[in-house]
Each structure stands twice: as C-alpha cells, then as structure tokens.
Amino acid sequence: MAHLALFLHHPECSVDCCNGIIMALEPEHIIQTFNEEEIDKEFLSKFDMVIFPGGIGDASSFDQFFRYKQQRAIHDYLDNGGKYLGICMGAYWAGEHYFDIINNVEAVQYIKRPNADIKRSYGTVASITWRGVPEEMFFYDGCALIGGETNKVALYSNGDPMAIIQGNVGLIGCHPESLPYWYCDPYKYLELKWHDYRHHTLLKQFVNELLDV
C-alpha cells in the first residue's frame, strides 16, 4: 500500500477528477489531497507518489499556483525517488514550460495533431489502444506525448502516445478516472460509452507499474 498525494485546485485540477482518482485507487492505496501552499520538501517526502489531475482550465494557469521554490521541490522529490502522475492538465504541466520533468517529450494538444480523430475541445471519448487493447476513453482536450524515449502504455488512433512512463514520471492524456455522471448527455451518445469501471482498473495498473519503476 502506497501513500499518494493528490493535488486539488478546482476547477483546473477538479473535484470531479480527484473523486474519480480516489474511487479508482482506494482502498489499495492511501490518498491525501493537498494544495499549492503545502508543496515543500518536507511535505512531499511523506509520499510515494504525487498526482496532478485534470479539470477545466488552461495550462497557462500553472504560473498562478507554482513559484520557483515549489517547482524546485517537485524536482528534488523526483530526484529522491518520488513518482509523479499527471492526468490531462497534470500531464501538460510535466512539460518544459511548466515543471519541466520529462526529457525530450512534448505534451501538445491532441486535437491539433495530424490525423487526430477529435478536432475541437469538448467532453467526448477518444479511440485508443491500451497495451494493444482497443478502448474508448473519456477525453477533454488532453495531450499527446510526442518524442523522447518512453514506455508507451497507450496510443491514440493516429498513433500518437496517449499514456507514457519515463523514469519516475507517468503521464496520461485521457481520463481513465472518469465517473458515470461524466457520460450523461442529452443525445445518449456518451451513455453508451461508459466503461463500467474498467478504466479504473487500467489506472490502478498504471499507478502500480509506475510505483515499481
């Protein structure tokens, strides 16, 4: 059983995403939420993994939350063996303009990538393959993870990496933590795509793989 620190700052790292992550990972792991004011070396040292989830917002809001001292604390935490999991917004924040914790990997908008099957920002499902198995996973303007030497866990339909592990960092562009009410829509399209918690199992497997790196 690992101790996980889950960043909560609604709406960028939203209550909805945090609730999904907690449901997917408890009771196998112990999860504690935290905010930007708590990030320092002493606080992070208590945890095996820090999780930055997604939500509704723009990656540029990063500068509103994290000063250099806090960014340095994340680097030191990873250097000392800690793990970082970023989902959607949290995956963007791993990039060079933010925490800068991935080597030669760009976290870019999937909707702007060549041959992307989704062309605009809205709540839907993306066609992916996870460890070679086709899935339709909840998507809201998530990133593709381009370049670098990585363990590619999942791919978008155009072949771009959707979920990767590189060293102590794991990143996911879609939302495996999604909950049933995310799939409610007036046209009933998304209701038919509900994964019956199967994607929670995939997230748990991803977390356990990252913890074992």
KARAPE-V618550 format. One record per residue. SS is DSSP state (helix for helix, strand for strand, loop for the rest). PSI is psi in whole degrees, -180 to 180 (none if undefined). NEAR is the number of other ideal C-beta (glycine too) atoms within 10 Angstrom. Layout:
((SS:PSI:NEAR) (SS:PSI:NEAR))
//
This chain:
((loop:125:8) (loop:157:16) (strand:120:12) (strand:136:23) (strand:124:22) (strand:118:22) (strand:131:23) (loop:118:20) (strand:88:21) (loop:136:13) (loop:-8:14) (loop:-46:23) (strand:92:29) (loop:161:19) (helix:-41:14) (helix:-48:19) (helix:-41:31) (helix:-42:22) (helix:-40:14) (helix:-43:24) (helix:-44:27) (helix:-45:16) (helix:-38:13) (helix:-35:23) (helix:-22:23) (loop:150:12) (loop:8:7) (loop:-32:12) (loop:156:19) (strand:128:14) (strand:133:20) (strand:129:12) (strand:156:17) (strand:167:17) (loop:179:11) (helix:-27:14) (helix:-18:9) (helix:-7:14) (loop:111:22) (loop:174:14) (helix:-43:13) (helix:-44:8) (helix:-49:16) (helix:-30:20) (loop:-14:12) (loop:-10:9) (loop:150:20) (loop:-27:17) (strand:144:22) (strand:135:23) (strand:127:28) (strand:109:28) (loop:-172:28) (loop:-171:32) (loop:-152:21) (loop:119:17) (loop:-170:17) (loop:143:10) (helix:-24:19) (helix:-15:10) (helix:-9:16) (helix:-45:19) (helix:-16:10) (helix:-22:10) (helix:-37:16) (loop:116:18) (loop:172:11) (helix:-42:7) (helix:-40:10) (helix:-39:16) (helix:-41:17) (helix:-37:15) (helix:-37:20) (helix:-43:23) (helix:-47:12) (helix:-40:14) (helix:-46:24) (helix:-40:18) (helix:-28:9) (loop:13:11) (loop:-2:9) (loop:160:17) (strand:147:23) (strand:126:25) (strand:123:27) (strand:129:30) (strand:126:28) (loop:-106:29) (helix:-42:30) (helix:-28:27) (helix:-43:31) (helix:-42:28) (loop:-13:29) (loop:-14:25) (loop:175:21) (loop:-24:13) (loop:1:13) (loop:-112:21) (loop:-26:23) (loop:61:13) (loop:9:22) (loop:141:23) (loop:117:13) (loop:26:11) (loop:131:22) (strand:128:14) (strand:105:27) (strand:156:17) (strand:123:15) (helix:-37:25) (helix:-16:18) (helix:3:10) (loop:151:18) (loop:134:7) (loop:21:9) (loop:141:16) (loop:-5:16) (loop:131:19) (loop:-4:10) (loop:167:7) (loop:109:13) (loop:166:10) (loop:120:15) (strand:-163:17) (strand:145:22) (strand:141:23) (strand:122:15) (strand:171:22) (strand:130:16) (strand:113:21) (loop:41:13) (loop:-4:7) (strand:126:9) (strand:138:9) (strand:160:20) (strand:110:17) (strand:143:25) (strand:137:25) (strand:136:25) (loop:87:21) (loop:43:22) (loop:175:29) (strand:155:30) (strand:150:23) (strand:95:30) (strand:130:16) (loop:179:12) (loop:165:13) (loop:112:10) (loop:161:21) (strand:108:14) (strand:105:16) (strand:-37:21) (strand:151:24) (strand:147:19) (strand:173:26) (loop:-24:16) (loop:3:13) (loop:-8:13) (loop:142:20) (strand:132:21) (strand:-34:28) (strand:129:28) (strand:160:26) (strand:129:19) (strand:109:21) (loop:-125:16) (loop:11:19) (strand:128:22) (strand:132:27) (strand:140:33) (strand:127:29) (loop:-35:31) (loop:-166:28) (loop:81:26) (loop:-16:27) (loop:4:28) (loop:148:27) (loop:162:17) (helix:-41:11) (helix:-15:8) (helix:-21:18) (helix:7:18) (loop:124:10) (loop:152:12) (loop:-20:6) (loop:-2:6) (loop:6:9) (loop:-50:11) (helix:-31:18) (helix:-34:11) (helix:-12:9) (helix:0:16) (loop:135:19) (loop:2:18) (loop:40:7) (loop:7:13) (helix:-36:12) (helix:-24:22) (helix:-38:19) (helix:-40:12) (helix:-41:23) (helix:-43:22) (helix:-43:17) (helix:-41:14) (helix:-46:23) (helix:-45:24) (helix:-36:13) (helix:-43:13) (helix:-40:22) (helix:-30:16) (loop:-7:7) (loop:none:13))
//
